[in-house]
Amino acid sequence: MSDLTHTTTLECWRGERGTYHLVTITGEAAEAITQAERLQRLEFGARRGFGSVKVMALVGETRWKTSVFPSKSGDWWLLIGKKVLHAEDLAEGDPLTVELELL
């Protein structure tokens, strides 16, 4: 298990099926997640759905089990659900710090 902290800005992506709030994880945190995904692939012989990595996420006082998803650029995306948005009073463009425990 590994603990990562990343400070970023809450983004909003509007698609055909709805609006999604997410953060992009870059830099050293993204590299650590990529290494963990590669080790999982070697250990289990296959990738998880969409190349995702399971994490325990913490934003403010809200903690939840979820997954991060790879982007083509090598960064990772963490979706922020409505429950977290409301509990932490977050809106698009807000700065936030995400703590991730790789599972």
Buried (B, 14 or more C-beta within 10 A) or exposed (E): EEEBEBEBEBBEEEEEEEEBBBBBBBEEBBBBBBEBBEEBEEEEEEBBEEBBBBBBBBBBEBEBEBBBBBEEEEBBBBBBEEEBBEBBEBEEEEEBEBBBBBB
